[in-house]
Amino acid sequence: MFSALRKSLASRATFSDIQANILAGLTVGVIALPLSMALAIASGVPPQHGLYTAIVAGIVIAISGGSKVNISGPTAAFVVVLLPIVQQFGIGGLLVSGLMAGIVLIMMGVGKLGKLIEIVPYPVIIGFTAGIGVVIGTFQIKDFLGLDIQTQNGDYLDKLILIVNSLPTINWQESLIGGLTISILLLWPRVRSKIPGHLVALFLGSMIAWLLSQFSQDFSVATIGSRFHYEINGITGNGIPAILPAFEWPWNLSGANGKPIGLSFELIKLLLPSAITIAILGSLESLLCSVVADGMTGKKHNSNDELIGQGIGNIIAPLFGGIPATAAIARTAANIKAGGSTPLASVVHGLFVLGAILALTPLLAYIPMASMAALLIVVAWNMSEAKQFIRTIKIAPRDDVIVLILCFSLTVLFDMTIAVAVGMGLAAMLFIRRSIKVTNTTRIEKNHGVHGDLPNSIAIYDINGSLFFGSAQKALEAISRVTPDLRVVILDMTEVNMLDMSAIVAMESIADTLEKQQVFLIISNLQERMALKLHRVGITDKPAEIHFSRTLADAIAVANKIL
């Protein structure tokens, strides 16, 4: 725990290092400010909750985590998970599930599950991230085109049909601002400026919308100020309240019915699947971000500490209005490129967002919703990894392509929980099938090149690979077929690297079958740890039935002696 902070303090940073991290933090803060608002809006909550997440989670995770350069906050990957929670349980249910996810993340870190990212197949990751990108992009069409849609309920296909049926209600004013914003977002990288493109796009989109509204009273677009309202201590306002994140128990906030959601065992049961999903997605996103950061910096993160840090951040953030957070790859990469090398950069990034809440909220209220939608469409496109998706379909084995398309389809049509669960299950089954194929048993020919001719009464079987529940029966079934003149069976297990209970039972069955047919069994060169397993179940060295030998040559010598 706190390994990144401890390493940074032990390195004795110079003044120039501190200066570089402060500048990097300010750079990332500029990037995180509009993104945090946009992602909160996409998740179904007011924009200030995204800002609170960047402040609290960004600072806490940086201090307590295992990566010195990760920047944490709200991310696009969470949107498809959080939106249904908000629709069903309200903001209170979302924050309670985020707190529960933090507890799960700490348990994962304490349980040393930091290598989780290594067991998730690449097609599963690309499948669900591409699916998330499609869902996020689709849901932004409403604000991007200014469609007359009051509510978007139901599953993805219902929402897509509603959007298509509402296309005749396109608002040209919203579409104009959305189109201008997305054009700037796409063209700005060609300028090769250090100023973040989305900051320029949102500024120009807001400025153009405001100027057009000044020249024409008929020109009007929805903005953060007109869309969101707040009430604090009897005082109402539009846009984002210019106040610091305040402590509040999440269960005191409103549920879907507008009343405090409360805290009960029944609520915990209902939210537990969502909390586990948030924890799993958060761990994958954070650890994947850490791996990318390691490649850029040449340093090594502590994966278990990173999970614990993410857990601590996700427990504390909901207490101050923050939604679930995880490490963000794009913001982390920007941090590294700007010179960030210690948690100080992330702390400064959080403080910058905090300062922006106090100083810039009147200006943030002018940002058009169409511009925010344009920003999210670009974010969705970038996270969809379209090039990698197509490349995987072209070059990957058929099994991996099936997993990819299935994860993608389930993410879009149902939800990410089902997609990851089914994708992992299918990937595991395909892995087992491949393992079964590479595990085999070969009978060595009578004319044995090394040990000379073997009599018909001796059969040597060379077993290769792992003997587990999927492969044991296939690999060992040939041994049970005994010819009348067979007296000794030798199992060469030099290349057997695993033996599970299913394989042990199969071995026990073979030993009993051979014993009944008065055929001696010799097990050769089995690793000591696996031989102990056989001894525990009663398959021991019995001169009248079973022998163990260290080498194949010894086994053949014992077989000749028996004959």
N, C-alpha and C positions, 0 to 999 in steps of 0.2 A: 504494500500500500504506500502511496505517495512516492513511489520510486522515481518518477520523472522529476519531481521537485527536489528530492534528495540529491539526485545526480547533478541537477543544474546548480544547486548550492555548493556542491563539492567541487565543481569545475572552476569556481572563482572567476566569474565573468568579468571582463574588462569594461571600462566605460563605453568603448566603441560597441561592444556586444550589447550592452544595455540600451544604447541609443538605437542600434539596428532593430532590436526587438520592439522597442516603443514605436518606431516608424512602421514596422510590419504590423503591429497590432492596430494602429490607426488605419492602415490600408485595408486590412481585413474587416475592420469595423465599418468602413464605408461600404464594403461589399455586403456585409451581413445585414445592415440596416434595412434596405428595401426587401431583401430576400426573406428575412424573418417575418416581416409583415405579410408578404405575399403567401408564404407557406402557411401562416396561421389562418389567413382568409381561406385558402384552399382546403384547410382542415376543418372549416366550419366554425371557427371562433374569431372574435374580434382581433384586429392586428396587434394590439398591445400585448396580447399573450405570447405572440411570437417574439416580441422584443424582450419581454421578461425572461423568456427561455434563453435567449442569447446572452443576457446579462448573468443570470444566476447559474444556469447549467454551464455556460461557457467558462465562467471563473472557477466554479467548484470542481468541475471535471478536470480542468487543466492542473489544478493544485493537487488533486487526489489520485489522478490517473497514472498510467504507465507509459504514456507517450509525451515527449517534450514539445512536440510541434502540432499535435492535433488541435483543430478548432471545432468545438462542439456547439450544437444549437439545433433548431428545427431543420429537418431535411425533407426533401421531396419524397423519399422512399416511404415516409410515415403517412403521407396524405391519405392513401387508399385504406389504411388501417384506422386512422383516427376519425375520418369523416363519418363512417357508419356508427362509431361509438358516440360521437356528438349528437347524431340524429336520433339515436335510441336512448341515450342516458344524459344528454346535455353536457355542459362544460364541467359540471361537478363530477359526473361519471368519468369523463375523460381524464381529469386530474387524479382521481382516485386510482384509475387503472394505470396511469403513469407512475404513481407512487408504488403500486404493487409490482410493476415491472422493474422498478429500481431494486426492490428486495430480491426479485428473481435474479437480476444481474449480479448482485453481490454474492448470492448463493452459487452462481455459475463460476465467479472468480475464485471464491474460497474452495470450490470443488475442483479447481485446476482445469477448467474447460476452456482455457484461453486458446487452445489449438483448434477450436470449433471451426474456424474458417477453412482449415485444411481438409475437413471431411465433407464439406458441402461441394458437390460436383459443379464444375464450371457451367454446364448447360442449365442447371437449376438457377444459378445466380443470374445469368444472362436472361433466362426465361422470365423470371419474376420482375427483374428490373425493367426489361422492355415492356412487360405488361403494365407495370406501374406508370411508365412514361405515357403509354397510350391512354390509360384511364385519366391521368392528370390533364393531358392535352385535350382530351374530349370534353372534360367538364369545364374547361376555360372558354369554350366556344360561346357559351351564353353571354358572358360579360364582354368577350372580344367583339362580338357582333351586335351586342345590345339587344338580344332576343327577348321577347315578352314572355318570360317564363317565371312564374311565381315561386314554385317549389319543384325540386328535382328529387323525387322519391323513387323507390324501387331499385331493381338491379341495373346493371350496365346497359343491357339491351333496352329496357324500358326508358332509361334516360336518353339513350341514343335516338330512339324512335321519337321521343318528345322533342329533342333538339331538331331533328330533321323536319318534323311537322311544324315547328315554329320558325323555320327559315324565312317564310314570307314576312315575318315581323322584324326583319333586320332594320336596325337603326343606323342610318348612314353616318350620323355624327359619331356614335361610338365606334363604328367600323373604321372611320377615318383616323381617329386617334389611335386605335389599336393597330391599324396598318402602318401608320407613321412610326409608332414605337417599335414594332417588330422589324421594320426596315432598318431603323437605326441600330437595333441589336445585331442584325445580321451583317450590316456594312461596317460597323465601327471597328471590328478587328483588323480591317485592311488599313486603318489609319495608323496602327501600331503605336498607339498612345498608352501611357501608363495609367491613365484615368479609366476606371472600370466602365465598360460599355453599358451595362445596365443602369449605372448611375446617370450617365449622359442621356440614355433613352428615356428614363423616367422624368428627368428634369425637363428635357425638350418636350416630351409628351404633355407634361403638366403645364408648361409655359404656353405651348400652342393652344391647348384647350382653354386656358384662362384668357388669352388674348382674343380668341375667336368669340368667347362669351361676352367680352367687353365690346366688340364691334357689332355683334348681333345678339339681340335679346332672345332670338329663337334658338340660338345654339346652346345646348345644355347637355352635359354628360354626367353620369354618376361618378362620384369621387368617394374617397375614404371618408371625408367629412359628411357627405350626404347619405352614405350607406350605413355608417356605424354611429351609434349613440351610446352614451354612458350616463349613469346617475350615481353620484357619490355624495353621501351625507345630505341628500335632498337637493343637491345641485346637479342639473343636467347639462350635457354638452354634446357636441358633435365631434367625430373623429377619434383621436387618441387622447386620453387624459394625461395631462402633464404632471404626473405624480410618480413617485418612486414605487417599485414593487413592494407591496405590503403583505405581512403575514396573515394568512387566513387558512383555516382547516379546509381542505378540498371538499369534504362532505357537507360543508355549510353553504356551498355554492349551488346554483340551480341545476335541476335535472331537466329532462325534456319537457316536463309540464310547467316549468317556470318556478317551481317551489324547491327549497333546499332538498338535495337528494338524500341526505342522512347517511348513516353508516350502519350496516346490518350484515349478518352472515349471508343472508340471501343475496344482497348486492355483491358481496365479495365472490360468491359462487358464480353469479352472472358475468362478472367482469374478469374472472380468472383466465378464461381462454384468450381474451383480448390482451390481458397483461402479459401472458406468456408469449403471444405473438409479437408484442412490442419489444419484449426482452430479447427474443431470438433475432428479430430484424435489427434491433439496436446493436446487438453483439456482432452480427455479421457485418453491418455497415462500419462499425468502429474498428473492428480488427482488419477488415479489408482496407480501410483508410490508413491504418497503422502500417500495413505491409507496403502500401504505395509510398507512404512517407519515408519508410526505411530505405526504399529504393532510391528516393530522391536525395536523402541526406547521408546515406552510408552508415547510419546509426541503427541501433536495435532497440525496439520497444519491449516492455514487459506486458505480455498479453493478459495475464491473469490480473495484474494490477490495473490494467486499462478497463477490464470488465468491472472491477470493484469501484473504480473511479466513476465509470458511467452509472453504476448503481447508486452511488452516493449522490451524484448530481441529479438523477431522476427521482430520488426521494426528496431532496431539498427543493428542487425547482417547483413542484406542484404546490408547496406550502406558500409560494410567492406568486402564484398564478401562471407558472410556466408549464407548457405542454411537454410531452416526451421529447427527449433530445438524444442525439448521437453525434459521433464525429462526422463532419462533412468533408468529403474528398476535395471538392472544388475550393472551398475556403482554406483547407489545410495546404493544398498545393500553392494557393496564392500567398499564404503565410510564409512558406518555405522560400518561394521565389523572391519575396520582399525582404528576406533576411532573417526571418523568425527562427530561433534555435532553442528557445526556452519557454516554459509556461507563462513567462511574463507577457509575451505577445498576445496570448489568449486573454489574459487578465485585462490588458489595455484595450483589447477589442470589446470586451464586455463593458468596461468603463466608458468607452466612446459611445456605445449604444445607449447607456444610461444618461450620458450628457445630452444625447440627441433627443431623448424623451423630454428632458427638462427645457431644452432650448428650441427645438425644431418642430414640436407638435403642431403649431398653427400652420406651418408650411406643408407638413406631411398630409394634412387634411385635403390639400388641393390635388393630390395624385389621383388621376382617373382610374376607375376600376378596369377600363379597357386596357390601360397601360400595364396594370398589374397582371391582367390575364395574358397579355403579350409576353411579359417576362416569364410567366409560368409555362407558357407553351414552349419557349426556347429552353427553359430548364428541363421540361419533360422530354424534348427531343434529344438533348445532350445525355440525359440519364438513360434513355432507351437503348443506347449503344447499337444503333441501327446497323452500322458497318460490321460490328462484331457478330450481331445476330445473323446477318446474311452470310458472313464468312463461315460461321459455324454450320449453317445449313448446307453450305457448299462442300466443306471439307471434312466434317465430322463423321464418325461412323453412324450407321443408321440408328442404333440404339440411343446415342446421344442426341440425335436430331429429334427422335420421338420424345425424349425427356424435355428438350428445349421447347418444342411446340406445345406439349401438354402443359408445362408450367406457365407458359405465356397465355394460353387459352384460358386456363383455370383462373389465373390472376385477373384477366380482363372480365370474364363472364361471371365469376363467383367472387372469390376474394383471395388474398395472398396467403391466409392461413391454410386453406385447402390446397392451394397451389404448391406451397413449400412442403406440406405434409405428404401429398401424393407424389410430388417430384422426388423427394428424398426416399420415399418408399419404393418407387419404381427404379430409381438409380441403384438402390441397395439390391433389389431383386436382379437387375441386370448385371451388377457386379458379381453376385453369387453365381449367376449363370456362366459368366466368363470364367470365374474361378473353377467351376465344375469342369469346364472344357479343358482348362490347363492342368487339372489334376487327373492323372491317369495311372493305370497299372499295366505294365508290359511284361509278358513272360519271356525270359531270356532263352534264346534258342539252345537246342541240345549241344551244338558245337560251340562251346563258350571259348572265345578267343583268348581270354586271360587265364582261366583255370582249367582249360582242357575240355575234353569231351565229358558230358554229363550223362549218366544212365537215365533210362526212361522213368526210373523210380524216384528221381529227384527233380523237383520243379522250382525254379527260382523266379520270383516275381519282383520286378523293380517298380516301386511305388514312388511317384514324383508329385510334389505339391502339398497343399494343405488338406488334411482330412478333417472335415467339419460336417455339420448336419446336411449340407447340400451336396457334398462330393463323396462322403464316406461310402454310402451304399453303392454308388456307381463304380468307385475305384476298387472296392473289395468284392464285388459280386462274382467276378471271374475266378477268384480263389476258391470259392465254394464248389466249383465244378471239378470233381475229383474223378480221374480215370482209374480203372481197376488195378493197374500195375503201379500206381503212385504210392510211395511209402513216406516221403519226406517233402514238406513244403517249406521253402526258405523265402522270407519276406525281407528284401533289401530296402530298408527304410532310411537310407543315408540322406535322401533329399526330402524327407517329410519334416516340415517346419511347424506344424500345428496339429493338435489332436484334441478334439472337443468330446463332450459326453456322448454324442451320437456316434462318433467314430469309435469310442471305447466300447460302447454296446455292440457295435458291428464287429469289432475285433473279438469280443467275448463270444459272440454267436459263432464266428468262424472257428475259434478255438474249440468250442463244444462240438461243432459239426465234424471237424477233422478228427477229434478224439473218438467220436462214435464210430468213425470209419477206420480207426486204427492207423491214422496218418499222423506222423510227428510234425510239429510246427517249430521252426527256428526263426526267431526275430533278430535280424542283424542290424547293427549300427544305429539303433534308435537312441536319440538324445536322452541324456539321463533324466531330465525333468519330465519327459513324456513316459519313460520307462517306469518312473515312480507312480505315475497315474495308473498304469496298467497293474502294477503291484498292489495298489490300494483296492482295486476292484477284484482282486483274486487271480489275475493272470500273472502267475509267478513262474520262476524257473523250476519246472518239475521234470527231472530226467526221463520220466516215463512218458511225458506228453509234450511239454513245451521247453524250448531252450532259448536263451538269449546269448548273442555273440557280439563281439566288438567289431569284427570285420567280416566281409563276405567270404574271405579265404578261410577264416575260422569256422564259419557256418558250414561251408562245403566239407571241411575236415570232419566236423561233428556228424554231418549227414552220412559221410562214407563210413564212419565208425558205427553209426546206428545200423546201417545196412550190413 
